[in-house]
Every structure is written in structure tokens, then in C-alpha cells.
Amino acid sequence: MKPMEISEIDEMLNKLPEDRLQEVRDFIGFLLEREKKHHAFVERVLKAEQEHDSIICNSVEEAMQAILNTPDDDDEA
């Protein structure tokens, strides 16, 4: 993000009342959590693509369930 964009956002935030600032904080937290989950999903898909095991799925739902049911690295230890 460019410094100019950051300063524009700062100016806008300075004009908001405290209750609206809390809404902004909550929304940013929501976006960060969503981004974290998306990143984790992409990493899992990329890892699955690199593995030589193959799973045959008959639908998108089956494929998604297979991806979601794979153990995390933390679970394997």
C-alpha cells in the first residue's frame, strides 16, 4: 500500500466516532481471518497437488471434502 493511501485512510478514520472505529476494527479482523483461512486453503491445495497419491472424486463436493479431511501437519506429529 502506498504511503499516500495510508494517510488518506488515516484522515478518514480520524473523522469517525469511537463506535464506528470499533466497527472498522471488527471488519478488519474479519477480513484478516478470512485471508488467513484462504491462505491456509491455498497451501493445502498446493501441497495436495504435489503429492503423488491420487484420489478419484465424482463431484466437486467429494473433492472439497477430501481436501478438508486431510490431516494438518500439526495433526500428524
Backbone bond lengths (Angstrom), bond angles and torsions (degrees), N, CA, C in turn:
res aa  C-N    CA-C-N  psi(-1)  N-CA   C-N-CA  omega(-1)  CA-C   N-CA-C  phi
1 M - - - 1.439 - - 1.531 107.83 -
2 K 1.279 115.40 138.71 1.464 121.24 -178.20 1.530 110.31 -75.96
3 P 1.341 117.31 147.98 1.469 119.82 177.78 1.523 112.77 -56.44
4 M 1.331 117.64 -33.91 1.461 121.01 179.41 1.530 110.33 -64.10
5 E 1.337 117.41 -42.28 1.463 121.13 178.94 1.525 110.54 -63.95
6 I 1.314 116.57 -41.02 1.463 120.79 179.82 1.527 110.56 -63.43
7 S 1.322 116.61 -43.32 1.465 118.64 179.96 1.527 111.20 -67.03
8 E 1.318 117.64 -34.37 1.469 120.51 176.27 1.528 110.84 -64.46
9 I 1.312 115.97 -41.69 1.464 120.18 178.20 1.522 109.78 -65.64
10 D 1.328 117.37 -43.09 1.468 121.02 177.59 1.524 111.09 -57.21
11 E 1.319 116.67 -43.85 1.461 120.65 179.61 1.531 110.97 -61.38
12 M 1.313 116.30 -42.86 1.460 119.79 179.52 1.529 110.61 -65.45
13 L 1.326 116.80 -42.61 1.459 120.28 -179.10 1.524 111.63 -64.17
14 N 1.313 117.21 -35.76 1.470 121.01 179.81 1.522 111.98 -64.17
15 K 1.306 117.84 -20.24 1.466 121.90 -178.34 1.527 113.12 -89.91
16 L 1.330 116.58 -8.17 1.461 120.24 -176.78 1.527 111.54 -88.55
17 P 1.341 116.47 145.59 1.467 119.38 173.21 1.542 110.00 -72.22
18 E 1.311 116.11 163.71 1.468 121.99 -174.44 1.533 112.77 -56.43
19 D 1.332 117.86 -41.84 1.466 119.37 -178.36 1.531 111.50 -64.57
20 R 1.320 117.07 -35.10 1.472 120.07 177.09 1.529 110.82 -72.35
21 L 1.331 116.88 -33.87 1.470 120.06 176.33 1.527 110.41 -62.58
22 Q 1.332 116.37 -37.36 1.464 119.52 177.76 1.527 110.42 -65.15
23 E 1.322 117.12 -38.24 1.465 120.14 176.28 1.523 110.60 -62.69
24 V 1.329 116.76 -40.24 1.467 120.91 178.18 1.520 109.44 -63.73
25 R 1.349 117.54 -44.31 1.468 121.05 178.34 1.526 110.58 -59.05
26 D 1.336 115.92 -45.52 1.468 120.23 -179.68 1.523 110.87 -61.91
27 F 1.321 116.69 -42.84 1.464 120.48 -179.21 1.529 110.90 -65.66
28 I 1.322 116.31 -41.85 1.468 119.59 177.93 1.517 110.05 -63.24
29 G 1.327 117.26 -40.66 1.463 120.60 176.18 1.517 111.31 -60.03
30 F 1.329 116.25 -42.30 1.466 121.17 177.33 1.531 110.61 -60.73
31 L 1.336 116.41 -46.10 1.470 120.01 179.80 1.524 111.93 -63.26
32 L 1.328 116.69 -40.51 1.464 120.20 178.99 1.525 111.18 -64.19
33 E 1.321 117.14 -42.02 1.465 120.69 179.10 1.525 110.54 -65.10
34 R 1.321 115.97 -41.65 1.466 120.45 177.95 1.524 110.90 -62.22
35 E 1.330 116.71 -42.72 1.465 121.09 178.86 1.529 110.85 -64.23
36 K 1.322 116.27 -39.87 1.466 121.29 178.75 1.535 110.23 -62.18
37 K 1.329 116.26 -45.42 1.468 120.41 179.14 1.526 111.37 -64.78
38 H 1.331 116.50 -39.84 1.464 120.20 178.94 1.525 110.41 -64.01
39 H 1.322 116.10 -43.98 1.467 120.53 179.55 1.532 110.37 -61.36
40 A 1.332 117.06 -43.83 1.458 120.81 178.99 1.529 110.48 -62.67
41 F 1.322 117.16 -40.74 1.461 120.90 178.83 1.529 110.82 -63.10
42 V 1.326 116.95 -45.96 1.468 121.15 179.52 1.524 109.86 -60.57
43 E 1.324 117.12 -43.40 1.467 120.57 179.18 1.525 111.08 -61.09
44 R 1.322 116.56 -41.68 1.471 119.91 179.58 1.524 111.03 -65.61
45 V 1.314 116.94 -40.49 1.469 120.09 179.45 1.531 110.05 -66.00
46 L 1.322 116.85 -44.59 1.467 120.04 179.16 1.528 111.08 -62.12
47 K 1.323 116.58 -39.85 1.465 120.40 177.73 1.535 110.29 -63.95
48 A 1.326 115.68 -43.09 1.465 119.80 179.79 1.524 111.03 -63.95
49 E 1.321 117.33 -35.71 1.464 120.65 178.99 1.527 111.73 -67.04
50 Q 1.323 117.60 -29.46 1.457 121.23 -178.52 1.522 112.41 -80.25
51 E 1.306 117.78 -22.18 1.458 121.00 -179.46 1.526 109.36 -74.72
52 H 1.315 114.34 148.60 1.463 119.72 -175.95 1.527 112.59 -89.05
53 D 1.311 116.54 -8.96 1.456 119.55 176.37 1.524 108.82 -69.07
54 S 1.300 116.26 146.35 1.457 118.24 177.41 1.520 109.44 -125.21
55 I 1.293 114.33 143.24 1.455 121.94 178.23 1.524 106.42 -124.37
56 I 1.301 116.21 129.50 1.460 120.22 178.71 1.525 108.18 -93.80
57 C 1.310 115.23 123.96 1.456 120.92 179.05 1.522 108.35 -118.95
58 N 1.312 115.19 143.42 1.458 120.50 -178.77 1.521 113.43 -96.00
59 S 1.324 116.48 -4.56 1.460 119.20 179.36 1.523 109.28 -156.19
60 V 1.303 114.47 166.29 1.464 120.10 176.32 1.524 109.61 -62.71
61 E 1.324 116.19 -39.02 1.461 120.39 -180.00 1.526 110.89 -60.85
62 E 1.333 117.63 -42.69 1.463 120.90 177.33 1.527 111.21 -63.49
63 A 1.318 116.31 -40.71 1.464 120.12 179.10 1.526 110.66 -63.80
64 M 1.329 116.49 -44.51 1.461 119.82 179.19 1.525 110.92 -63.88
65 Q 1.316 117.27 -40.79 1.462 120.66 179.14 1.520 110.74 -64.69
66 A 1.331 117.60 -38.82 1.465 120.88 177.54 1.524 111.10 -63.92
67 I 1.326 116.17 -40.31 1.469 120.24 178.63 1.519 109.98 -66.42
68 L 1.312 116.85 -46.16 1.459 120.69 -176.95 1.523 112.64 -68.86
69 N 1.321 117.89 -26.19 1.461 121.26 -178.33 1.523 113.76 -87.83
70 T 1.321 117.68 -6.34 1.460 118.60 177.80 1.520 108.96 -67.50
71 P 1.331 116.84 138.09 1.468 118.76 -179.21 1.515 111.90 -67.15
72 D 1.329 115.57 145.24 1.460 120.43 174.27 1.516 108.33 -73.50
73 D 1.319 116.05 161.64 1.459 120.63 176.27 1.517 110.63 -58.38
74 D 1.325 117.65 -35.31 1.456 122.21 -179.92 1.522 110.67 -65.64
75 D 1.336 117.53 -34.46 1.459 121.83 -177.15 1.524 112.19 -72.81
76 E 1.315 117.68 -24.85 1.457 121.68 -175.42 1.507 112.48 -78.30
77 A 1.319 118.21 -21.42 1.461 121.49 -175.66 1.512 112.43 -77.01
